[in-house]
Amino acid sequence: MKRGIQRFFDFERSDTKLAAVLITPTFLLVIAVVAYPLIYSFIMSFGDVEFANIKEYNFVGISQFVRTFTDPEFINSIQVSAKFVFFTVLFKLVLGTLIAVMLKEKFIGRSIARALIIIPWATPFVVVGLMWKWMLHSKVGVINFFLERLGIIQDYIPFLSSKTFAMPFVITADVWQGTPFFVIIILAGLQTIPDDLYEAAHIDGASGIKAFFTITLPLIRFPMFISTILGTIFAINSFDLFFVLTKGGPGNITTNATLFVWNNAFKFYHLSYASAMSYVILMFSMLVTIGYVVIMRKIQVE
């Protein structure tokens, strides 16, 4: 008996050693790719490092962080990001919920529709940006073509260089690309709702709209909150669409926070300032996420 127990523990120890050996390369890779850049950029944010003197590190304390709260251009980029996050997440949540409800119903071709709805989300952001850029082109864009044929406009409009249309179309492109993500999460929540609840509501004389607000919405609050939290984080960190579609123009109308950080890091070579701004954006993301979680817990308690 004692020998059997000893063999068991020896076998467990050998398995543990083997697991440690197998996981070590991945662990080291994560440190090299993720941890080291994070630590390095955090240290850099307390210095004054420019690309011209990248080997020279002058400690300046929190002055780079203080600068972020007094820089009107960075504040403007935060406002652009806030506007972008609000509208994209709102539209994705509403459209995602409506589409998920429709895809839950039984109809011919439902499986095909569910497969097709994923395509925009599976398409890389750069490809989506290029596609919308050509669709909105001021000379050969298909959107201008149809608007002119319908008599809505007389001349082609340079949408992406227009102060009026640039931001709305960046939002539109992101909503088109990101709504399927909301659909998938909310549809998964809808699948868990028993049909008996709807049958009981129908017997009680409840209309479809009333059943939606009294049964469906309360039971999919958690999937809606999860998709909203993740969608907000994705929107705060959005870079590809802004870079491909407008590069922040016209002026700074579509220069969001991440694009502003990129410009400072790789266009103006203000490396320390860009690092400080990155951590300020991270702080905002964490605060927003914590806010969502607090609200979700309060709703669950109620």
Residue pairs with C-beta under 8 A, 6 or more apart in sequence:
41 275
41 278
41 279
42 275
42 279
44 57
44 271
44 272
44 275
45 64
45 65
45 272
45 275
45 276
45 278
45 279
46 59
46 60
46 61
46 62
46 64
46 272
47 57
47 58
47 59
47 60
47 64
47 272
48 58
48 60
48 63
48 64
48 272
49 56
49 57
49 58
49 271
49 272
50 269
50 270
50 271
50 272
51 269
51 271
52 269
54 271
60 272
64 272
64 273
64 275
64 276
65 276
65 279
65 280
67 273
67 276
68 74
68 273
68 276
68 277
68 280
69 75
73 252
73 255
73 260
74 257
74 260
74 277
76 252
76 255
77 252
77 255
77 256
77 257
77 259
77 260
78 257
78 284
80 167
80 252
80 253
80 254
80 255
80 256
80 257
81 235
81 236
81 256
81 257
81 258
83 167
84 167
84 170
84 171
84 174
84 235
84 238
84 256
85 232
85 235
85 236
87 171
88 171
88 174
88 175
88 178
88 231
88 235
89 228
89 231
89 232
89 235
91 171
91 175
91 179
92 175
92 178
92 179
92 181
92 182
92 227
92 231
93 182
93 224
93 227
93 228
93 231
95 175
95 179
95 182
96 179
96 180
96 181
96 182
96 183
96 185
96 186
96 227
97 182
97 186
97 220
97 224
99 117
99 179
99 183
100 182
100 183
100 186
100 187
100 190
101 190
101 212
101 216
103 110
103 113
103 114
103 117
103 183
103 187
104 187
104 190
104 191
114 187
117 180
117 183
118 180
118 184
119 180
120 128
120 176
120 177
120 178
120 179
120 180
121 177
121 178
121 179
121 180
121 181
121 184
123 131
123 177
124 240
125 177
125 240
125 241
125 244
126 240
126 244
128 173
128 176
128 177
128 240
128 241
129 173
129 240
129 241
129 243
129 244
129 245
130 244
132 169
132 172
132 173
132 176
132 241
132 245
133 160
133 244
133 245
134 140
134 141
134 142
135 141
135 142
135 143
136 143
136 144
136 159
136 160
136 169
136 245
137 144
138 144
138 156
138 157
138 158
138 159
138 160
138 161
139 156
141 156
141 159
143 159
144 153
144 156
144 157
144 159
147 153
147 157
148 154
148 155
148 156
157 165
159 165
159 166
159 169
160 166
160 169
160 245
160 246
160 249
161 246
161 249
161 250
162 250
163 250
163 251
163 253
166 245
166 246
166 249
166 250
166 253
166 254
167 253
167 254
169 245
170 241
170 242
170 245
170 246
170 254
173 241
173 245
174 235
174 238
174 241
177 241
178 231
178 234
178 235
181 227
181 230
181 231
181 234
182 227
182 231
185 223
185 226
185 227
185 230
186 220
186 223
186 224
186 227
188 223
189 219
189 220
189 222
189 223
189 224
190 216
190 220
192 219
193 215
193 216
193 219
193 220
197 215
198 211
198 215
201 210
201 211
201 214
201 215
202 211
206 214
221 296
221 299
221 300
222 296
222 300
225 292
225 295
225 296
228 292
229 289
229 292
229 293
232 285
232 288
232 289
232 292
233 285
233 288
233 289
236 257
236 258
236 281
236 284
236 285
236 288
237 258
237 281
237 285
238 256
238 258
239 256
239 258
239 259
239 262
242 248
242 254
242 255
242 256
242 258
242 259
243 259
243 262
245 254
246 253
246 254
247 259
248 254
248 255
248 256
248 259
248 260
248 263
249 255
255 263
257 277
257 281
258 281
260 277
261 274
261 277
261 278
261 281
262 274
264 270
264 273
264 274
264 277
265 271
265 274
265 275
